[in-house]
Amino acid sequence: MGNSALKAHLETAQKTGVFQLTGKGLTEFPEDLQKLTSNLRTIDLSNNKIELLPPLIGKFSLLKSLSLNNNKLTALPEELGKLKKLETLHLNGNHLRQLPAAFGQLSALKTLSLSGNQLRTVPTQLCGLRHLDVVDLSKNQIQNVPDSVGELQAIELNLNQNQISQISVQISHCPRLKVLRLEENCLELSMLPQSILSDSQISLLAVEGNLFEIKKLRELEGYDKYMERFTATKKKFA
């Protein structure tokens, strides 16, 4: 893409606070964007070939939304944690294996999508984020859900299409968790904590495509309690 085109995009972004440049084959984060660190509220660089997010990302102090879906990121810089206003972060379809330690400082984050990466566990950094509503960790390589998940504040957690065979019973202690998606994993029925049914806030549990028949779930102790929550929620949205 020519410099004049980029310049036009930058001028528009200066006025609107939105910089969107998708599907242009970019191999790096446009350095010229640093001229707009105090303007931009939205950056969308999805569907490019960016391999590295530079430390200067931490300077975009007003940034509310960052989308880098379908790039070639293998890691994220610690400076990302400086984005105190960031509410939405989309990183689907990259090659991320872990999150930086400073990720836990994204205190305003509400929506996080990390579908289609190479994560092997539920990142503990997510557990300190108080405003998190939706977390999408589907299509990764997660094998177990650790005890720290009990601290997670999210309302919806999507773990579909992983390799999960173990889930900590602590997941039933998540204070706001209403929707738990575990479709197409490697769960035996005996590995599903019964407290999810009998003693949690979860009102939608999606477990199709695991190593048990759904009808067996209905035989578990606590299923009636779960159905009460499920029905009550359905009525609320009807």
Accessible surface in RSA format (square Angstrom, percent):
REM  Atomic radii and reference values for relative SASA: ProtOr
REM  Chains: A
REM  Algorithm: Lee & Richards
REM  Probe-radius: 1.40
REM  Slices: 20
REM RES _ NUM      All-atoms   Total-Side   Main-Chain    Non-polar    All polar
REM                ABS   REL    ABS   REL    ABS   REL    ABS   REL    ABS   REL
RES MET A   1   104.90  54.3  19.92  13.2  84.99 202.3  32.85  27.9  72.05  95.5
RES GLY A   2    45.59  56.2   0.00   N/A  45.59  56.2  34.70  95.2  10.88  24.4
RES ASN A   3   127.68  88.0 117.39 113.4  10.29  24.8  34.17  82.2  93.51  90.4
RES SER A   4    90.91  76.8  78.07 104.2  12.85  29.6  53.31 113.5  37.60  52.7
RES ALA A   5    41.51  38.2  32.49  50.1   9.02  20.5  41.18  58.0   0.33   0.9
RES LEU A   6    26.71  14.9  26.71  19.1   0.00   0.0  26.71  18.8   0.00   0.0
RES LYS A   7   130.50  63.7 129.43  79.4   1.06   2.5  73.28  66.0  57.22  60.9
RES ALA A   8    55.50  51.0  49.76  76.8   5.75  13.1  53.79  75.7   1.72   4.6
RES HIS A   9    64.16  35.1  59.84  41.6   4.32  11.0  33.81  34.8  30.35  35.3
RES LEU A  10    17.71   9.9  17.35  12.4   0.36   0.9  17.56  12.3   0.16   0.4
RES GLU A  11    89.43  51.3  87.53  66.2   1.91   4.5  32.03  61.9  57.41  46.9
RES THR A  12    76.31  54.3  74.10  75.1   2.21   5.3  53.07  71.3  23.24  35.1
RES ALA A  13     0.03   0.0   0.00   0.0   0.03   0.1   0.00   0.0   0.03   0.1
RES GLN A  14   103.00  57.6  91.13  66.6  11.86  28.2  15.56  33.1  87.44  66.3
RES LYS A  15   175.47  85.6 136.34  83.7  39.13  93.2 105.43  94.9  70.04  74.6
RES THR A  16    64.23  45.7  51.18  51.9  13.05  31.1  57.17  76.8   7.06  10.7
RES GLY A  17     2.51   3.1   0.00   N/A   2.51   3.1   1.68   4.6   0.83   1.9
RES VAL A  18    66.67  43.9  59.94  54.3   6.73  16.2  59.94  52.1   6.73  18.3
RES PHE A  19     1.68   0.8   0.39   0.2   1.29   3.3   1.68   1.0   0.00   0.0
RES GLN A  20   100.16  56.0  90.27  66.0   9.89  23.5  17.26  36.7  82.90  62.9
RES LEU A  21     2.31   1.3   0.70   0.5   1.61   4.1   2.31   1.6   0.00   0.0
RES THR A  22    47.58  33.8  35.17  35.7  12.41  29.6   7.36   9.9  40.22  60.8
RES GLY A  23    51.10  63.0   0.00   N/A  51.10  63.0  21.26  58.3  29.84  66.8
RES LYS A  24   108.58  53.0  84.11  51.6  24.47  58.3  36.03  32.4  72.56  77.3
RES GLY A  25    37.75  46.6   0.00   N/A  37.75  46.6  18.37  50.4  19.38  43.4
RES LEU A  26    31.05  17.3  27.80  19.9   3.25   8.2  31.05  21.8   0.00   0.0
RES THR A  27    90.57  64.4  79.62  80.7  10.95  26.1  55.54  74.6  35.03  53.0
RES GLU A  28   125.34  72.0 122.11  92.4   3.23   7.7  37.08  71.7  88.25  72.1
RES PHE A  29     9.55   4.8   1.31   0.8   8.23  21.4   1.31   0.8   8.23  23.6
RES PRO A  30    12.73   9.3   2.84   2.6   9.89  35.9  12.73  10.5   0.00   0.0
RES GLU A  31   119.95  68.9 113.10  85.6   6.84  16.3  27.19  52.6  92.75  75.7
RES ASP A  32    52.69  36.9  50.51  50.3   2.18   5.1   3.42   8.0  49.27  49.1
RES LEU A  33     0.00   0.0   0.00   0.0   0.00   0.0   0.00   0.0   0.00   0.0
RES GLN A  34    76.79  42.9  65.55  47.9  11.24  26.8  18.00  38.3  58.79  44.6
RES LYS A  35   148.44  72.4 117.38  72.0  31.06  74.0  90.93  81.8  57.52  61.3
RES LEU A  36     5.13   2.9   5.13   3.7   0.00   0.0   5.13   3.6   0.00   0.0
RES THR A  37    27.56  19.6  27.19  27.6   0.37   0.9   2.66   3.6  24.89  37.6
RES SER A  38    83.42  70.5  69.89  93.3  13.53  31.2  43.03  91.6  40.39  56.6
RES ASN A  39    40.56  28.0  32.68  31.6   7.88  19.0   7.00  16.8  33.56  32.4
RES LEU A  40     0.00   0.0   0.00   0.0   0.00   0.0   0.00   0.0   0.00   0.0
RES ARG A  41   113.89  47.8 113.89  58.1   0.00   0.0  33.21  45.4  80.68  48.9
RES THR A  42    38.42  27.3  38.42  39.0   0.00   0.0  21.11  28.4  17.31  26.2
RES ILE A  43     0.13   0.1   0.00   0.0   0.13   0.3   0.00   0.0   0.13   0.3
RES ASP A  44    27.35  19.2  27.35  27.2   0.00   0.0   5.61  13.2  21.75  21.7
RES LEU A  45     0.00   0.0   0.00   0.0   0.00   0.0   0.00   0.0   0.00   0.0
RES SER A  46     8.71   7.4   8.71  11.6   0.00   0.0   7.29  15.5   1.41   2.0
RES ASN A  47    77.40  53.4  65.35  63.1  12.05  29.0  21.96  52.8  55.44  53.6
RES ASN A  48     9.15   6.3   0.00   0.0   9.15  22.0   1.27   3.1   7.88   7.6
RES LYS A  49   108.39  52.9 107.64  66.0   0.75   1.8  52.32  47.1  56.07  59.7
RES ILE A  50     0.00   0.0   0.00   0.0   0.00   0.0   0.00   0.0   0.00   0.0
RES GLU A  51   106.60  61.2 104.76  79.3   1.84   4.4  25.89  50.1  80.71  65.9
RES LEU A  52   125.60  69.9 123.31  88.2   2.29   5.8 123.31  86.6   2.29   6.2
RES LEU A  53     4.91   2.7   0.28   0.2   4.64  11.7   0.28   0.2   4.64  12.5
RES PRO A  54    28.32  20.6  27.87  25.4   0.45   1.6  28.32  23.4   0.00   0.0
RES PRO A  55    80.50  58.7  77.36  70.5   3.14  11.4  77.58  64.1   2.92  18.2
RES LEU A  56    22.15  12.3  17.59  12.6   4.55  11.4  20.24  14.2   1.90   5.1
RES ILE A  57     0.00   0.0   0.00   0.0   0.00   0.0   0.00   0.0   0.00   0.0
RES GLY A  58     8.53  10.5   0.00   N/A   8.53  10.5   1.32   3.6   7.21  16.1
RES LYS A  59   131.45  64.1 116.11  71.2  15.34  36.5  79.90  71.9  51.55  54.9
RES PHE A  60     0.17   0.1   0.00   0.0   0.17   0.4   0.00   0.0   0.17   0.5
RES SER A  61    64.77  54.7  59.27  79.1   5.50  12.7  40.98  87.3  23.78  33.3
RES LEU A  62    66.09  36.8  64.60  46.2   1.49   3.7  64.60  45.4   1.49   4.0
RES LEU A  63     0.40   0.2   0.00   0.0   0.40   1.0   0.00   0.0   0.40   1.1
RES LYS A  64    92.92  45.3  92.53  56.8   0.39   0.9  42.47  38.2  50.45  53.7
RES SER A  65    26.03  22.0  26.03  34.7   0.00   0.0  15.13  32.2  10.90  15.3
RES LEU A  66     0.13   0.1   0.13   0.1   0.00   0.0   0.13   0.1   0.00   0.0
RES SER A  67    13.74  11.6  13.74  18.3   0.00   0.0   2.51   5.3  11.23  15.7
RES LEU A  68     0.00   0.0   0.00   0.0   0.00   0.0   0.00   0.0   0.00   0.0
RES ASN A  69    32.53  22.4  32.53  31.4   0.00   0.0   3.77   9.1  28.77  27.8
RES ASN A  70    77.77  53.6  69.78  67.4   7.99  19.2  20.69  49.8  57.08  55.2
RES ASN A  71     6.85   4.7   0.00   0.0   6.85  16.5   0.47   1.1   6.38   6.2
RES LYS A  72    93.58  45.7  91.69  56.3   1.89   4.5  37.42  33.7  56.16  59.8
RES LEU A  73     0.00   0.0   0.00   0.0   0.00   0.0   0.00   0.0   0.00   0.0
RES THR A  74    82.38  58.6  73.62  74.6   8.75  20.9  52.38  70.3  30.00  45.4
RES ALA A  75    55.85  51.4  51.99  80.2   3.86   8.8  53.46  75.3   2.39   6.3
RES LEU A  76    14.81   8.2   0.10   0.1  14.71  37.0   1.69   1.2  13.12  35.3
RES PRO A  77    21.06  15.4   9.04   8.2  12.02  43.7  20.16  16.6   0.90   5.6
RES GLU A  78    90.30  51.8  84.45  63.9   5.85  13.9  58.75 113.6  31.56  25.8
RES GLU A  79    51.44  29.5  49.53  37.5   1.91   4.5   9.47  18.3  41.97  34.3
RES LEU A  80     0.82   0.5   0.82   0.6   0.00   0.0   0.82   0.6   0.00   0.0
RES GLY A  81     0.49   0.6   0.00   N/A   0.49   0.6   0.41   1.1   0.08   0.2
RES LYS A  82   126.34  61.6 114.76  70.4  11.58  27.6  72.39  65.2  53.94  57.5
RES LEU A  83     0.50   0.3   0.06   0.0   0.44   1.1   0.50   0.3   0.00   0.0
RES LYS A  84   104.38  50.9  95.34  58.5   9.04  21.5  86.08  77.5  18.31  19.5
RES LYS A  85   101.94  49.7  98.69  60.6   3.25   7.7  57.76  52.0  44.18  47.1
RES LEU A  86     0.01   0.0   0.00   0.0   0.01   0.0   0.00   0.0   0.01   0.0
RES GLU A  87    49.42  28.4  49.42  37.4   0.00   0.0   3.67   7.1  45.75  37.4
RES THR A  88    34.61  24.6  34.61  35.1   0.00   0.0  12.68  17.0  21.93  33.2
RES LEU A  89     0.23   0.1   0.23   0.2   0.00   0.0   0.23   0.2   0.00   0.0
RES HIS A  90    48.62  26.6  48.62  33.8   0.00   0.0  30.19  31.1  18.44  21.5
RES LEU A  91     0.39   0.2   0.39   0.3   0.00   0.0   0.39   0.3   0.00   0.0
RES ASN A  92    40.05  27.6  40.05  38.7   0.00   0.0  13.75  33.1  26.29  25.4
RES GLY A  93    28.46  35.1   0.00   N/A  28.46  35.1  18.98  52.1   9.48  21.2
RES ASN A  94     4.96   3.4   0.00   0.0   4.96  11.9   0.00   0.0   4.96   4.8
RES HIS A  95    75.23  41.1  74.16  51.5   1.08   2.8  55.32  57.0  19.92  23.2
RES LEU A  96     0.00   0.0   0.00   0.0   0.00   0.0   0.00   0.0   0.00   0.0
RES ARG A  97   144.16  60.5 133.52  68.1  10.64  25.3  48.30  66.0  95.86  58.1
RES GLN A  98   136.75  76.5 131.99  96.5   4.76  11.3  40.61  86.4  96.15  72.9
RES LEU A  99     8.63   4.8   0.00   0.0   8.63  21.7   0.27   0.2   8.36  22.5
RES PRO A 100    13.72  10.0   3.26   3.0  10.46  38.0  12.88  10.6   0.84   5.2
RES ALA A 101    79.84  73.4  60.29  93.0  19.55  44.5  63.62  89.6  16.22  43.0
RES ALA A 102    11.81  10.9   9.76  15.1   2.05   4.7  11.64  16.4   0.17   0.5
RES PHE A 103     0.06   0.0   0.00   0.0   0.06   0.2   0.04   0.0   0.02   0.1
RES GLY A 104    29.76  36.7   0.00   N/A  29.76  36.7  12.94  35.5  16.82  37.7
RES GLN A 105    95.32  53.3  88.87  65.0   6.45  15.3  32.93  70.1  62.39  47.3
RES LEU A 106     0.00   0.0   0.00   0.0   0.00   0.0   0.00   0.0   0.00   0.0
RES SER A 107    58.85  49.7  55.07  73.5   3.79   8.7  43.64  92.9  15.21  21.3
RES ALA A 108    25.82  23.7  21.11  32.6   4.72  10.7  25.01  35.2   0.82   2.2
RES LEU A 109     0.22   0.1   0.00   0.0   0.22   0.5   0.00   0.0   0.22   0.6
RES LYS A 110    89.16  43.5  89.16  54.7   0.00   0.0  43.19  38.9  45.97  49.0
RES THR A 111    39.57  28.1  39.57  40.1   0.00   0.0  19.17  25.8  20.40  30.8
RES LEU A 112     0.24   0.1   0.00   0.0   0.24   0.6   0.00   0.0   0.24   0.6
RES SER A 113    10.72   9.1  10.72  14.3   0.00   0.0   0.99   2.1   9.73  13.6
RES LEU A 114     0.00   0.0   0.00   0.0   0.00   0.0   0.00   0.0   0.00   0.0
RES SER A 115    15.54  13.1  14.97  20.0   0.57   1.3   6.82  14.5   8.72  12.2
RES GLY A 116    27.49  33.9   0.00   N/A  27.49  33.9  18.19  49.9   9.30  20.8
RES ASN A 117     7.84   5.4   0.00   0.0   7.84  18.9   0.36   0.9   7.48   7.2
RES GLN A 118    42.82  23.9  42.77  31.3   0.06   0.1   7.67  16.3  35.15  26.7
RES LEU A 119     2.71   1.5   2.71   1.9   0.00   0.0   2.71   1.9   0.00   0.0
RES ARG A 120   132.16  55.5 126.31  64.4   5.86  13.9  57.20  78.2  74.96  45.4
RES THR A 121    62.42  44.4  61.13  62.0   1.28   3.1  56.95  76.5   5.47   8.3
RES VAL A 122     1.78   1.2   1.47   1.3   0.31   0.7   1.47   1.3   0.31   0.8
RES PRO A 123     9.81   7.2   4.95   4.5   4.86  17.7   9.81   8.1   0.00   0.0
RES THR A 124    83.35  59.3  73.61  74.6   9.74  23.2  48.59  65.3  34.76  52.6
RES GLN A 125    40.18  22.5  30.01  21.9  10.18  24.2  20.52  43.7  19.67  14.9
RES LEU A 126     0.08   0.0   0.08   0.1   0.00   0.0   0.08   0.1   0.00   0.0
RES CYS A 127    11.16   8.4   9.57  10.7   1.59   3.7   9.39  23.8   1.77   1.9
RES GLY A 128    46.88  57.8   0.00   N/A  46.88  57.8  28.19  77.4  18.69  41.9
RES LEU A 129     1.30   0.7   1.01   0.7   0.29   0.7   1.30   0.9   0.00   0.0
RES ARG A 130   132.35  55.6 121.00  61.7  11.34  27.0  61.79  84.4  70.56  42.8
RES HIS A 131   103.23  56.4  99.05  68.8   4.18  10.7  54.52  56.2  48.71  56.7
RES LEU A 132     0.00   0.0   0.00   0.0   0.00   0.0   0.00   0.0   0.00   0.0
RES ASP A 133    39.65  27.8  39.65  39.5   0.00   0.0   9.10  21.4  30.55  30.5
RES VAL A 134    55.25  36.4  55.25  50.0   0.00   0.0  55.25  48.0   0.00   0.0
RES VAL A 135     0.00   0.0   0.00   0.0   0.00   0.0   0.00   0.0   0.00   0.0
RES ASP A 136    31.31  21.9  31.31  31.2   0.00   0.0   7.06  16.6  24.25  24.2
RES LEU A 137     0.00   0.0   0.00   0.0   0.00   0.0   0.00   0.0   0.00   0.0
RES SER A 138     8.39   7.1   8.39  11.2   0.00   0.0   3.28   7.0   5.11   7.2
RES LYS A 139   119.02  58.1 107.34  65.9  11.68  27.8  55.06  49.6  63.96  68.1
RES ASN A 140     8.90   6.1   0.00   0.0   8.90  21.4   0.67   1.6   8.23   8.0
RES GLN A 141    52.46  29.3  52.46  38.3   0.00   0.0  12.23  26.0  40.23  30.5
RES ILE A 142     0.00   0.0   0.00   0.0   0.00   0.0   0.00   0.0   0.00   0.0
RES GLN A 143    86.89  48.6  86.26  63.0   0.63   1.5  21.47  45.7  65.42  49.6
RES ASN A 144    63.52  43.8  63.52  61.4   0.00   0.0   7.96  19.1  55.56  53.7
RES VAL A 145     3.80   2.5   0.07   0.1   3.74   9.0   0.07   0.1   3.74  10.1
RES PRO A 146    35.40  25.8  28.20  25.7   7.20  26.2  35.40  29.2   0.00   0.0
RES ASP A 147   101.50  71.1  91.96  91.5   9.54  22.6  29.20  68.7  72.30  72.1
RES SER A 148    35.46  30.0  24.98  33.3  10.48  24.1  32.50  69.2   2.96   4.2
RES VAL A 149     0.45   0.3   0.00   0.0   0.44   1.1   0.45   0.4   0.00   0.0
RES GLY A 150     9.96  12.3   0.00   N/A   9.96  12.3   3.62   9.9   6.34  14.2
RES GLU A 151   103.38  59.4 100.42  76.0   2.96   7.0  29.40  56.9  73.98  60.4
RES LEU A 152     0.41   0.2   0.41   0.3   0.00   0.0   0.41   0.3   0.00   0.0
RES GLN A 153    28.49  15.9  28.49  20.8   0.00   0.0   0.00   0.0  28.49  21.6
RES ALA A 154     0.23   0.2   0.00   0.0   0.23   0.5   0.00   0.0   0.23   0.6
RES ILE A 155    62.55  35.6  62.55  46.6   0.00   0.0  62.55  45.0   0.00   0.0
RES GLU A 156    40.83  23.4  40.83  30.9   0.00   0.0   2.47   4.8  38.35  31.3
RES LEU A 157     0.06   0.0   0.06   0.0   0.00   0.0   0.06   0.0   0.00   0.0
RES ASN A 158    25.37  17.5  25.37  24.5   0.00   0.0   1.82   4.4  23.55  22.8
RES LEU A 159     0.02   0.0   0.02   0.0   0.00   0.0   0.02   0.0   0.00   0.0
RES ASN A 160    27.14  18.7  27.14  26.2   0.00   0.0   6.04  14.5  21.10  20.4
RES GLN A 161    69.89  39.1  59.21  43.3  10.67  25.4  20.97  44.6  48.91  37.1
RES ASN A 162     9.97   6.9   0.00   0.0   9.97  24.0   0.81   2.0   9.16   8.9
RES GLN A 163    80.55  45.0  76.25  55.7   4.30  10.2  28.73  61.1  51.83  39.3
RES ILE A 164     0.00   0.0   0.00   0.0   0.00   0.0   0.00   0.0   0.00   0.0
RES SER A 165    48.41  40.9  47.83  63.8   0.58   1.3  25.23  53.7  23.17  32.5
RES GLN A 166    95.80  53.6  95.76  70.0   0.04   0.1  17.51  37.3  78.28  59.4
RES ILE A 167    14.50   8.3   0.04   0.0  14.46  34.9   1.26   0.9  13.23  35.9
RES SER A 168    15.71  13.3   3.34   4.5  12.37  28.5  13.98  29.8   1.73   2.4
RES VAL A 169    80.01  52.6  76.50  69.3   3.51   8.5  76.50  66.5   3.51   9.5
RES GLN A 170    60.54  33.9  60.54  44.2   0.00   0.0   5.04  10.7  55.50  42.1
RES ILE A 171     0.78   0.4   0.00   0.0   0.78   1.9   0.00   0.0   0.78   2.1
RES SER A 172     5.92   5.0   0.22   0.3   5.71  13.1   0.15   0.3   5.78   8.1
RES HIS A 173   110.29  60.3  90.32  62.8  19.97  51.1  64.19  66.2  46.09  53.6
RES CYS A 174     2.99   2.3   0.52   0.6   2.47   5.8   0.47   1.2   2.52   2.7
RES PRO A 175    69.86  50.9  46.90  42.8  22.95  83.4  55.75  46.0  14.10  87.6
RES ARG A 176    75.00  31.5  73.83  37.6   1.18   2.8  37.39  51.1  37.61  22.8
RES LEU A 177     0.85   0.5   0.70   0.5   0.15   0.4   0.70   0.5   0.15   0.4
RES LYS A 178    76.12  37.1  76.12  46.7   0.00   0.0  51.70  46.5  24.42  26.0
RES VAL A 179    25.56  16.8  25.56  23.1   0.00   0.0  25.56  22.2   0.00   0.0
RES LEU A 180     0.02   0.0   0.00   0.0   0.02   0.1   0.00   0.0   0.02   0.1
RES ARG A 181    64.90  27.2  64.90  33.1   0.00   0.0   6.16   8.4  58.74  35.6
RES LEU A 182     0.00   0.0   0.00   0.0   0.00   0.0   0.00   0.0   0.00   0.0
RES GLU A 183    50.02  28.7  50.02  37.8   0.00   0.0   2.23   4.3  47.79  39.0
RES GLU A 184    93.94  53.9  85.25  64.5   8.69  20.7  29.23  56.5  64.71  52.8
RES ASN A 185     9.73   6.7   0.00   0.0   9.73  23.4   1.12   2.7   8.61   8.3
RES CYS A 186    50.06  37.9  47.99  53.5   2.07   4.9  12.21  30.9  37.86  40.8
RES LEU A 187     0.00   0.0   0.00   0.0   0.00   0.0   0.00   0.0   0.00   0.0
RES GLU A 188    89.95  51.6  89.86  68.0   0.09   0.2  27.06  52.3  62.89  51.3
RES LEU A 189    36.22  20.2  31.51  22.5   4.71  11.8  31.51  22.1   4.71  12.7
RES SER A 190   104.54  88.3  62.80  83.8  41.74  96.2  59.99 127.8  44.55  62.4
RES MET A 191    85.42  44.2  79.42  52.6   6.00  14.3  67.24  57.2  18.18  24.1
RES LEU A 192     4.37   2.4   0.84   0.6   3.53   8.9   0.90   0.6   3.47   9.3
RES PRO A 193    17.35  12.6   4.89   4.5  12.46  45.3  17.20  14.2   0.15   0.9
RES GLN A 194    81.82  45.8  76.04  55.6   5.78  13.8  30.35  64.6  51.47  39.0
RES SER A 195    24.81  21.0  20.83  27.8   3.98   9.2  21.68  46.2   3.14   4.4
RES ILE A 196     0.00   0.0   0.00   0.0   0.00   0.0   0.00   0.0   0.00   0.0
RES LEU A 197     0.23   0.1   0.23   0.2   0.00   0.0   0.23   0.2   0.00   0.0
RES SER A 198    36.76  31.1  30.47  40.7   6.29  14.5  19.37  41.2  17.39  24.4
RES ASP A 199    95.80  67.1  86.71  86.3   9.09  21.5  17.47  41.1  78.33  78.1
RES SER A 200    14.25  12.0   0.88   1.2  13.36  30.8   5.95  12.7   8.30  11.6
RES GLN A 201    90.15  50.4  85.95  62.8   4.20  10.0   5.78  12.3  84.37  64.0
RES ILE A 202     1.00   0.6   1.00   0.7   0.00   0.0   1.00   0.7   0.00   0.0
RES SER A 203     5.55   4.7   4.02   5.4   1.53   3.5   2.30   4.9   3.25   4.6
RES LEU A 204    59.06  32.9  59.06  42.3   0.00   0.0  59.06  41.5   0.00   0.0
RES LEU A 205    12.99   7.2   0.04   0.0  12.95  32.6   0.04   0.0  12.95  34.9
RES ALA A 206     8.71   8.0   6.34   9.8   2.37   5.4   8.71  12.3   0.00   0.0
RES VAL A 207     2.70   1.8   1.74   1.6   0.95   2.3   1.74   1.5   0.95   2.6
RES GLU A 208    88.39  50.7  87.96  66.5   0.43   1.0  48.89  94.6  39.50  32.3
RES GLY A 209    51.35  63.3   0.00   N/A  51.35  63.3  30.02  82.4  21.33  47.8
RES ASN A 210    19.40  13.4   0.02   0.0  19.38  46.7   0.35   0.8  19.05  18.4
RES LEU A 211   106.28  59.2  79.38  56.8  26.90  67.6  87.49  61.4  18.79  50.6
RES PHE A 212    30.46  15.2   7.20   4.5  23.26  60.5  18.83  11.4  11.62  33.3
RES GLU A 213    97.20  55.8  89.75  67.9   7.44  17.7  45.33  87.7  51.87  42.3
RES ILE A 214    49.94  28.4  46.08  34.3   3.86   9.3  46.08  33.2   3.86  10.5
RES LYS A 215   120.21  58.6 115.49  70.9   4.72  11.2  71.31  64.2  48.90  52.1
RES LYS A 216    90.45  44.1  89.62  55.0   0.83   2.0  42.61  38.4  47.84  51.0
RES LEU A 217     7.71   4.3   7.71   5.5   0.00   0.0   7.71   5.4   0.00   0.0
RES ARG A 218   135.58  56.9 118.04  60.2  17.55  41.8  40.10  54.8  95.48  57.9
RES GLU A 219   128.12  73.6  93.30  70.6  34.82  82.9  51.38  99.4  76.74  62.7
RES LEU A 220    32.01  17.8  24.61  17.6   7.40  18.6  26.18  18.4   5.83  15.7
RES GLU A 221   145.33  83.4 132.17 100.0  13.16  31.3  54.18 104.8  91.15  74.4
RES GLY A 222    14.63  18.0   0.00   N/A  14.63  18.0   6.14  16.9   8.49  19.0
RES TYR A 223    32.53  15.2  32.15  18.3   0.38   1.0  14.44  10.9  18.09  22.3
RES ASP A 224   110.93  77.7 106.74 106.2   4.19   9.9  34.61  81.5  76.32  76.1
RES LYS A 225   116.20  56.7 114.85  70.5   1.35   3.2  66.75  60.1  49.45  52.7
RES TYR A 226    11.02   5.1  11.02   6.3   0.00   0.0   5.96   4.5   5.06   6.2
RES MET A 227    65.70  34.0  65.41  43.3   0.29   0.7  62.19  52.9   3.51   4.7
RES GLU A 228   121.30  69.6 111.19  84.1  10.11  24.1  47.64  92.1  73.66  60.1
RES ARG A 229    50.51  21.2  45.49  23.2   5.01  11.9  43.33  59.2   7.18   4.4
RES PHE A 230    45.77  22.9  45.38  28.1   0.39   1.0  45.38  27.5   0.39   1.1
RES THR A 231    58.07  41.3  57.45  58.2   0.62   1.5  46.13  62.0  11.94  18.1
RES ALA A 232    60.99  56.1  49.23  76.0  11.77  26.8  54.90  77.3   6.09  16.1
RES THR A 233    37.74  26.8  35.59  36.1   2.15   5.1  27.27  36.6  10.47  15.8
RES LYS A 234   128.83  62.9 120.37  73.9   8.46  20.1  81.57  73.4  47.26  50.3
RES LYS A 235   154.49  75.4 137.58  84.4  16.91  40.3  95.28  85.8  59.21  63.1
RES LYS A 236   152.72  74.5 119.31  73.2  33.41  79.5  80.73  72.7  71.99  76.7
RES PHE A 237   156.80  78.4 125.29  77.6  31.51  82.0 129.31  78.4  27.49  78.7
RES ALA A 238   120.28 110.6  48.08  74.2  72.19 164.2  86.73 122.1  33.55  88.9
END  Absolute sums over single chains surface
CHAIN  1 A    11584.8       9909.3       1675.5       5912.6       5672.2
END  Absolute sums over all chains
TOTAL         11584.8       9909.3       1675.5       5912.6       5672.2
